[in-house]
Structure formats: C-alpha cells, structure tokens
Amino acid sequence: MAVRFTLHPWHGIDPGPHTPALVTAYIEITPSDTVKYELDKHSGLLQVDRPQLYSNVVPALYGFIPGTYCDDAVAALCQQATGRSDIRGDGDPLDILVLTEHRITQGHILVRAIPVGGFRMIDHQEADDKIIAVLEQDSVYGGYTEMHQLPLSVLNRLEHYFLTYKRNPEGYQPVSIPQVYGRAEAHEVIQASILDYKTTFVENKDS
C-alpha cells in the first residue's frame, strides 16, 4: 500500500545514511520563484507563504532537511555561540540552501547536498539557522567543502537576502546573523536538529 501514496516530505523522507556529511534536502522554492512557498506541515503539500518582498529573490535552492526540527538542542547551540539565554528554537525543520550552477526551476523535489557551513540566524528570539550546502557532483560548486572557499559575492548575496527579506518599509528588522560558521559547526547543528526531531516526534510517539 505504501507505494500508492506520496511520502510526507518532512516526516516520511530520511535525511540519508551519510548525514551530516551528505544530506537529502527537500526544495520548497527556487531562484525563479517570485512567491515564497512553504510546506504545509499537516498535509505535506506546498502552500504560498507570501509574495517575495520588493526585489527579494532567493539566490539558491531553498528548503529543509527532512527528519529535523529546531527546538531545545538547536537553541542551546545558538545560546552558547551568542551568549544569549533568551533564544528558543523556531519549531520548524532545519532550513538549507543548496548552491548549484544549474537552472533548476521546479520545487517539491529532493536533492543530495553537501553542507559546507551555515548562518547562525536569529529571527526575533528564535534560532533559525540556515545551512549552506552545494549540490552533489555539481561541476561548479560540487568541489567546495568549506564555507570560506565559496566566492565572497555568493556569501554576500545569501546574507543580504536574509537580512532584507523580512525588513518592512519603515526599516523594522527582526532578523540578525551574529555568526557565519563552517562545515564542522554545520554538522553539529544538523545533528542537534535530528536530536530535536527524535525527542519531539519519535520519543513522544512511542511513549
């Protein structure tokens, strides 16, 4: 019967046997999208979250790692890194951006990606890390293994997107990026998000 139904992108897909070095990522939006799509957590379908504000267009494939969740363990890493005690997890799967030279215009797909680093992002008082990865076997980006190897222009574009995508015309800015980290810390964040997922959804289900 299972083959007759589509697996839930968040709960039904495994992040992969080589996680965190190589992960399966579910893509919600692409650089060609002028609206922000987001997974409806209940149905597993994509829904329109909001139009992209102003000229903001996501500069990479954007989605999440299945089987992850940002709660206490992810928040603890953010608290430790920033010295803040008021941070909580954002209650979503762990976000990931996947760099590729290829023009992929379709969301609702799975890709294999190699994490190379991430942005320690805080949205209001919530840990909202963004893992930065490269598409496996990509002829341009596939050889990068660390965040610092990426072109500075690419990193600036990614950072600019997140520092402006929620800013309103009055200048209100709920987002900050206090830290950019490399591959080793990205692996820690991914593992923490898997722990949060198991604690929230697996252990509670079995109890």
C-alpha positions in Angstrom: 0.0 0.0 0.0 2.9 2.4 0.8 3.9 2.7 -2.9 0.4 4.1 -3.7 0.9 7.2 -1.5 3.3 10.1 -1.6 5.6 10.2 1.5 5.4 13.3 3.7 8.4 15.4 2.8 9.2 16.2 6.4 8.2 13.0 8.3 8.4 10.4 5.5 11.8 11.1 4.0 15.1 10.0 5.6 17.9 12.6 5.6 20.2 9.9 4.4 22.7 7.4 5.7 25.7 9.7 5.4 24.1 12.6 7.3 25.5 15.1 8.2 28.3 15.0 5.6 25.8 14.3 2.8 22.1 15.0 3.2 18.9 14.7 1.3 17.2 18.1 1.0 13.6 18.9 0.1 13.4 22.0 -2.0 10.5 24.4 -1.5 11.5 27.4 -3.6 13.9 28.2 -6.4 15.6 31.4 -7.6 12.9 31.7 -10.3 10.0 31.9 -7.8 8.5 35.3 -7.0 6.5 34.0 -4.1 7.7 32.1 -1.1 6.4 28.6 -0.9 6.4 26.7 2.4 5.5 23.2 3.4 2.0 22.8 4.9 3.1 20.7 7.9 -0.2 18.8 8.2 -0.7 17.8 4.6 2.9 17.8 3.2 1.8 19.9 0.3 3.4 23.2 -0.7 1.4 26.3 0.0 2.0 30.0 -0.7 3.5 31.7 2.4 3.8 35.2 1.0 4.9 37.1 -2.1 8.6 37.8 -2.1 9.0 41.3 -0.8 10.2 44.0 -3.2 13.1 42.7 -5.4 14.0 39.9 -2.9 14.5 36.6 -4.8 16.1 33.6 -3.1 19.6 33.2 -4.5 19.8 29.4 -4.2 17.6 26.4 -3.9 15.8 26.8 -0.6 14.2 24.1 1.5 14.8 21.9 4.6 16.4 18.7 5.7 13.7 16.0 6.4 13.6 14.4 9.8 14.9 17.5 11.5 13.4 20.0 14.0 14.7 23.2 15.6 14.0 23.1 19.3 16.0 22.9 22.5 19.2 21.3 21.2 19.5 23.8 18.3 18.6 26.7 20.6 21.3 25.6 23.0 24.0 25.8 20.3 22.8 29.3 19.5 22.8 30.3 23.1 26.3 29.0 23.6 27.6 30.8 20.5 25.9 34.1 21.2 25.9 34.3 25.0 22.2 34.9 24.9 19.9 33.0 27.2 16.6 34.1 25.7 16.8 32.0 22.5 14.4 29.2 21.6 14.0 27.0 18.6 11.7 28.2 15.8 9.7 25.0 15.7 10.4 24.3 12.1 12.6 21.7 10.2 16.2 22.9 9.6 16.5 25.2 6.6 19.0 24.5 3.9 20.2 26.4 0.8 21.8 24.4 -2.0 24.1 26.1 -4.4 24.3 24.8 -8.0 25.2 26.2 -11.4 22.2 24.5 -12.9 18.9 26.4 -13.5 16.5 24.3 -11.5 13.1 25.9 -11.7 10.9 23.3 -10.0 10.3 23.0 -6.3 8.8 20.0 -4.5 11.9 17.9 -5.3 14.6 16.1 -3.4 18.3 16.8 -4.0 21.5 15.4 -2.4 23.6 18.1 -0.9 26.9 18.5 0.9 26.8 21.0 3.8 29.8 23.4 3.9 28.7 25.8 6.6 25.8 28.0 7.7 24.4 31.2 9.0 23.7 31.5 12.7 20.4 33.4 12.2 18.1 34.8 14.9 14.6 35.8 13.9 13.0 37.7 16.7 14.2 35.5 19.6 14.2 32.2 17.7 17.2 30.2 16.4 16.6 30.0 12.6 19.9 28.5 11.3 20.4 28.4 7.6 22.7 25.5 6.4 24.6 26.3 3.3 25.3 23.4 1.0 26.4 22.5 -2.5 24.7 20.2 -4.9 26.4 16.8 -5.0 28.5 16.4 -8.2 27.8 20.0 -9.3 30.5 20.9 -11.8 31.0 24.4 -10.4 30.1 24.1 -6.7 30.5 20.4 -6.1 34.2 20.7 -5.3 33.7 23.1 -2.4 33.9 21.6 1.1 34.1 24.6 3.4 32.2 27.9 3.7 35.3 30.0 3.3 36.0 28.5 -0.1 32.8 30.0 -1.6 33.1 33.2 -3.6 32.6 36.2 -1.3 30.0 37.6 -3.8 27.9 34.4 -3.3 28.1 34.6 0.5 27.2 38.3 0.4 24.2 37.7 -1.8 22.9 34.9 0.6 23.4 37.1 3.7 21.8 40.1 2.0 18.7 38.0 1.2 18.1 37.0 4.8 18.9 40.4 6.2 16.3 42.1 3.9 13.6 39.5 3.2 11.6 40.5 6.3 12.5 44.2 6.6 9.5 46.4 6.2 9.3 49.9 4.6 9.7 51.5 8.0 13.0 49.8 8.5 11.9 47.2 11.1 14.3 44.4 11.0 13.5 41.2 13.1 16.5 39.2 11.7 20.1 39.2 12.6 23.1 37.0 11.7 25.6 37.1 14.5 27.8 34.3 13.2 28.8 32.6 10.0 30.2 29.1 10.6 31.9 26.4 8.7 31.3 22.7 7.9 32.1 21.3 11.4 29.6 23.5 13.1 27.0 22.9 10.4 27.3 19.2 11.1 26.7 20.0 14.8 23.6 22.0 14.0 22.3 19.2 11.8 22.9 16.6 14.4 21.2 18.8 17.0 18.2 19.2 14.8 17.9 15.4 14.3 18.0 15.0 18.1 15.3 17.6 18.5 13.2 15.8 15.9 13.6 12.4 17.6 12.9 13.9 21.0 9.7 15.7 19.8 8.3 13.2 17.3 9.8 9.8 17.9 10.1 9.5 21.6 6.8 11.2 22.3 5.1 8.9 19.8 6.5 5.8 21.5 5.6 7.0 25.0 
